[in-house]
Amino acid sequence: MGAKIQFGTDGWRGSVGEDYTFDNVRRCAQGFASYLLECGGAQRGIVIGHDQRYRGEDFGAAAAEVMAGNGIPVWLIEGASPTPVISYSVVAKAAAGAVNITASHNPNTDNGFKVRDATGGAVAPADLTRIEALIPDIDQVKRLNLSTGIEQGLVRYWDPNPDYLAQLELLIDVRPIKEAGLRILVDCMWGNGIGWFPRILGGGRTEIIEIHNQRHPLFPDMLRPEPIPPNVDPALARGRELGADVIIINDGDADRVGLGDEHGRFVDQLRVYALLGYYFLEVRGERGAIVKTISSTKMLNILGQQYGVPIIETGVGFKYVAPKFTETGALLGGEESGGYAFRGHVPERDGILAGLYLLDMMVRLGKRPSELIELLFSRVGPHYYDRIDSQFPAEERDAILNRVNAARPATLGGLAVTGLVTVDGHQFLMEDGGWMLVRFSGTEPIIRVYCETTHENKVQAILRDGMRLAGLTQA
């Protein structure tokens, strides 16, 4: 009997050589193939892509062999490709879905198996559960040798980039950015974003400087390819050294974006999402619902009131955001991790397009990032954020959960607690409109404590109180 494979927030991830093996990738592919055949439409085919991690192309080929073995046509992307490009490829090919071999921002020891539906977006939780239930033992996997699949026309290599670039042209005019004369530092984090900003913005007065722009599956200079501190510290230092006007940072599969200002200071991802909200509502004058996870910023709620648009909160992960984004025809969808989706595009995080929109905001308003934050705060007031990630022994999970369930703090960091929301984890609302959230990661053995408040001097105290109520100590 094969070990049970469980899908988390955004598919399945594991440690290469331990649970992440070729056999287990094939089992996942068979589960997804069976699901597609059950649902109908499998004859439309499936897109398969991968990131820059070790043997990603071989794991992708293994998944393609299983799809072909089930009679499902495959568009196999040749070379590493950003997650948003893979997702848009589903739409471009009118395919039934996609498999993406990536562990996104996880450590270099990991790889993953993400699935996408016919919209190019994350598969809904109920359907993820169905796919998981259909994962068989290895002796039940159907498989057709890759070369045979190619000979029979079931597997085709193809280049998805032209379709994606054409889509970008419909969404944003990059000519003003190209001619703005900006100095932009781009940190590719050794990942799939390599070469994309020079390709899109090159040839004008704006200068694009890339770092960490080669394949390197060990991800040196960072703990993991996740665009938050301390992983972004080398990029921030390089930005200061070069006098960059802005620093754009993509994670390993380029579906998330991080931002550094002209002083080489990190702009946290909650502020980035609020900036994007302001950009679309005020600068572009668009209207529509904004979907946000419970772990994202309340600044959007304030903007929603000011501009008369609904703010919809979901659980953490695009498996919750994408279906609600599609259902409501939302203007924006996003989460605390730095992933944002946009109307008129696929219901999927796109770190490349998000970076372009942030640059467009700078050019349209004639402001650098720190000045954009000042403008935002003039509308919603200053907000401050941080989070603590803490590993825990698996056997203590129930005890931690019981402690958090029982917690009824009167104050956090000296601020009165005014409510509790349990959409995903435990979010304690505070008197200043801020919040503190305690929840388990859906992809790793980590418990996270998040905080957003209007009091800069209370952030760390609130986080410490959150750790204490969970019975944890800060490393």
Stockholm file with secondary structure:
# STOCKHOLM 1.0

chainA/1-475         MGAKIQFGTDGWRGSVGEDYTFDNVRRCAQGFASYLLECGGAQRGIVIGHDQRYRGEDFGAAAAEVMAGNGIPVWLIEGASPTPVISYSVVAKAAAGAVNITASHNPNTDNGFKVRDATGGAVAPADLTRIEALIPDIDQVKRLNLSTGIEQGLVRYWDPNPDYLAQLELLIDVRPIKEAGLRILVDCMWGNGIGWFPRILGGGRTEIIEIHNQRHPLFPDMLRPEPIPPNVDPALARGRELGADVIIINDGDADRVGLGDEHGRFVDQLRVYALLGYYFLEVRGERGAIVKTISSTKMLNILGQQYGVPIIETGVGFKYVAPKFTETGALLGGEESGGYAFRGHVPERDGILAGLYLLDMMVRLGKRPSELIELLFSRVGPHYYDRIDSQFPAEERDAILNRVNAARPATLGGLAVTGLVTVDGHQFLMEDGGWMLVRFSGTEPIIRVYCETTHENKVQAILRDGMRLAGLTQA
#=GR chainA/1-475 SS CCCCCCCBTTBEEEEBTTTBCHHHHHHHHHHHHHHHHHHSCGGGCEEEEECSSTTHHHHHHHHHHHHHHTTCCEEEESSCCCHHHHHHHHHHTTCSEEEEECCTTSCTTEEEEEEECTTSSBCCHHHHHHHHHTCCCGGGCCCCCHHHHHHTTSEEEECCHHHHHHHHHHHCCCHHHHTSCCEEEEECTTTTTTTHHHHHHTTSSCEEEEESCSCCTTCTTSSSSCSSTTTTHHHHHHHHHHTCSEEEEECTTSSCEEEECTTSCEECHHHHHHHHHHIIIIISCCCCCEEEETTSCTHHHHHHHHHTCCEEEECSSHHHHHHHHHHHTCSEEECTTSCEEETTSCSSCCHHHHHHHHHHHHHHHTCCHHHHHHHHHHHHCCCEEEEEEEECCGGGHHHHHHHHHHCCCSEETTEEEEEEECSSSEEEEETTSCEEEEEECSSSSEEEEEEEESCGGGHHHHHHHHHHHTTCCCC
#=GC SS_cons         CCCCCCCBTTBEEEEBTTTBCHHHHHHHHHHHHHHHHHHSCGGGCEEEEECSSTTHHHHHHHHHHHHHHTTCCEEEESSCCCHHHHHHHHHHTTCSEEEEECCTTSCTTEEEEEEECTTSSBCCHHHHHHHHHTCCCGGGCCCCCHHHHHHTTSEEEECCHHHHHHHHHHHCCCHHHHTSCCEEEEECTTTTTTTHHHHHHTTSSCEEEEESCSCCTTCTTSSSSCSSTTTTHHHHHHHHHHTCSEEEEECTTSSCEEEECTTSCEECHHHHHHHHHHIIIIISCCCCCEEEETTSCTHHHHHHHHHTCCEEEECSSHHHHHHHHHHHTCSEEECTTSCEEETTSCSSCCHHHHHHHHHHHHHHHTCCHHHHHHHHHHHHCCCEEEEEEEECCGGGHHHHHHHHHHCCCSEETTEEEEEEECSSSEEEEETTSCEEEEEECSSSSEEEEEEEESCGGGHHHHHHHHHHHTTCCCC
//
